[in-house]
Amino acid sequence: MDIQVGDIIKMKKQHPCGSKEWEVLRIGIDFRLKCMGCEHQIMIPRKQVEKNIRGIQRPES
């Protein structure tokens, strides 16, 4: 799966704030994601992200 820092990913389940979109801040064994709704940051294992992803939106450059 080709995910890069700065991408916006849409997950299967929504965050408690109601947003399903997350910005990728760091990639490695774990991903650091920032919620696009409330800006809460989380660390989540790569395997879990790849399982629950629904779409990738690339930043316009």
C-alpha positions as CSV (number, residue, x, y, z in Angstrom):
1,M,0.0,0.0,0.0
2,D,1.5,3.4,-1.1
3,I,0.8,5.8,1.7
4,Q,3.0,8.9,2.2
5,V,3.4,11.6,4.8
6,G,0.9,14.3,4.2
7,D,-1.8,12.1,2.7
8,I,-5.4,12.2,4.0
9,I,-6.8,8.7,4.6
10,K,-10.4,7.8,5.1
11,M,-10.9,5.0,7.7
12,K,-13.8,2.5,8.1
13,K,-14.7,3.7,11.6
14,Q,-15.1,7.3,12.7
15,H,-13.4,9.1,15.5
16,P,-15.7,10.0,18.5
17,C,-15.7,13.6,17.1
18,G,-17.4,12.3,14.0
19,S,-14.6,12.6,11.4
20,K,-13.4,9.6,9.4
21,E,-10.5,11.5,7.8
22,W,-6.9,11.4,9.2
23,E,-3.7,13.2,8.1
24,V,-0.6,11.0,8.0
25,L,2.2,12.6,10.0
26,R,4.7,9.8,10.3
27,I,5.2,6.4,8.7
28,G,7.1,3.4,10.1
29,I,6.1,0.3,12.0
30,D,3.5,2.5,13.5
31,F,1.6,5.4,11.9
32,R,1.1,8.8,13.6
33,L,-2.3,10.1,12.5
34,K,-4.0,13.5,13.1
35,C,-7.8,13.6,13.1
36,M,-9.0,16.2,10.6
37,G,-12.0,17.0,12.8
38,C,-10.6,17.7,16.3
39,E,-6.8,17.5,15.5
40,H,-6.3,14.7,18.1
41,Q,-3.1,12.7,17.3
42,I,-2.7,8.9,17.7
43,M,-0.1,6.2,17.1
44,I,-1.6,3.1,15.5
45,P,0.1,-0.1,14.1
46,R,0.6,-0.2,10.3
47,K,-1.3,-3.5,10.1
48,Q,-4.4,-1.9,11.7
49,V,-4.3,1.1,9.4
50,E,-3.9,-1.0,6.2
51,K,-6.9,-3.2,7.4
52,N,-9.3,-0.3,8.1
53,I,-8.4,2.1,5.3
54,R,-11.2,3.0,2.8
55,G,-9.4,5.6,0.6
56,I,-6.4,7.8,0.1
57,Q,-6.5,11.5,-0.9
58,R,-3.2,13.0,-2.1
59,P,-2.4,16.7,-1.3
60,E,-2.5,18.9,-4.3
61,S,1.0,20.2,-5.2
